[in-house]
Amino acid sequence: MFKLSTKTVIVTAVIIIGVVAIFAALARPLNEYEKSADGLTAYLGVTPAAIVKGRQTMHGGTSSGPHEYHINAAIFDTTNTTRVSDATVTTKVLGMGLLGQEARLEAMNDANATTHGGFFYLPSVAIYAIRLMIQRPGFQQPVIFDFNYDHRRQ
């Protein structure tokens, strides 16, 4: 019969646990940029500003800086899956070493589909907290969605 020393068993267990922990940390759920609450579903997108650079009039134009990003939110009514086009969407972005940036996202209509977007400065390779606050006409309280955007993957 094959016998392992206690030290070998412990080292092997630590290695296996470490490998599993690394893969668990790297794994992302497919819907991490989709959230639903209070009758709304929000989809969040973060894109380098250079990709939308051709649309200079969008949100007052784009910056030529390498750390400028376009944050985009598509909002849907969960009950009937229609796009919400009449909401006011405000976004707050917090990152390491930043006091936070807050701005109202501009409604955009592309191919008869309304989304809300704006440009933000994301200088750090870090995880950013992005909060969407969606205020619909006729509703007392805004619906708030908190996302974590992992900018280390860029």
N, C-alpha and C positions, 0 to 999 in steps of 0.2 A: 504494500500500500504506500502511496506517495504522501509524504508529510511536509507541510510548509511551516516555516518558523513564524512566530507571532509578528515579528518585524516585517516579514515579507507580506503577510496578510494585511497589515495596517497600511503599508506603502501602496499596495495594490488597490485597496479600498479608497485611499485618498486620491490616487490617480483617476480611478473610475468616477468618483464623485466630482472631481475637478473637471473632467471632460464633459460630464453630463451638465454641470453648472454652466460651462462655457456655451454649449449648444443651446441651453435653455435661455441664456441671456441674449444670444444672437437671434433666436427665433422670434418672429413678430407675428402677431395675429393678422389675418388678412384684412380685417376691418378696423385697424387701429385709427384710421382717419375718417371713420363713420361713427356717428353717435346719434341716439334717439332719446328724446325726453319730451314730456308735456305736449304731445301731438306733433312734434317736429322731428325731422331727421336732417342732420347737417353732414356734409361731406367737405373735408378740408384738403386743400392742395397748396403746396409750396414749391415754387419754380424759380430758378434763377431769372433775374430781370432781363438778362441778355436774350433770353428766348422770346420775350415779348417786346424786344427793343424796337421792332418795326412800327409799333403803335405808339409813336411819340406823344400823341394827344391823350393817351389813356392815363387817367389819374394824375394829370399834370406833367406827364413825360416820365422817362426813366433816367436813372443815374447811370453814369458809366463805371461806377465803382464795382469791384469784384464781389462785394458783400451785400449787394442789393438783391432782394428777393420779392417776388410777387406772391402774396397770400390771397387765395381764392376760396370762397365758400359757396357751395350750392345748397340751398335750403328747400326742403320739401315738406308738405303737409302729409303726415304719416297716415291719416285716415283715408285720403283719396289719392295719394302719391302724385299730387300736382305740385309744381314749383311754386314757391312763395316769392312773389315779386314785389310786394308792397311793404316789406319789412325794412326797418332800419337796423343795420348790422354794424356793430362796433367790435373792434378787435384790440386786445391787449396782448403784447408780446413781452415776456420776461425771460431773461437769460442770465448766465453767470456774468457778474460784473456790470450788468445793465440795470438802470433804474426802471426800465420798462418803457415801452412805446405804446401809445394808444391812439387809434385813429378810426374814424368812421369809414367803412368800406363803401366804395362806389358801386352802385348797381350797374351791371353791364348786360347788354342784350346781344348775344351772339347766336345766330341761326334760330331766333325766336325762343331762346332759352336764357332766362335771367340767372345770373350769378352775381356775387358781390366780391370786389377785389381791391387791393391796394398794395403799395410798395413799402417794404420794411427793410431796415438795416440789420443784418444778422452776421456780426463780425467773428463770433467765436465758434469753434468746432465744439459744440456742446449740445445738451438737450435743452430746448426752449419750451416754456409753458406758453401755450397760445389759448387765450380765452375768447370765445365768440359770445357776444351778448346780442340776442335777437329780440327786437321789440316790434311786435305786430300791432297795427292799428286796432283799437277796440279791446286790447288785452292790457290788464293792469301791470303785470310783472313781466320782465323780459325772460326769455328762456336762455339759460347759460350752459354752454358746452366747454369743457376743459380738455384740451388735447396736449399731448407731449410730442413735440417734433424733434426727432433725433437728427441733428444737423451733422453728426459725426459720420453719417453714411454718404455725405455729399462728396 
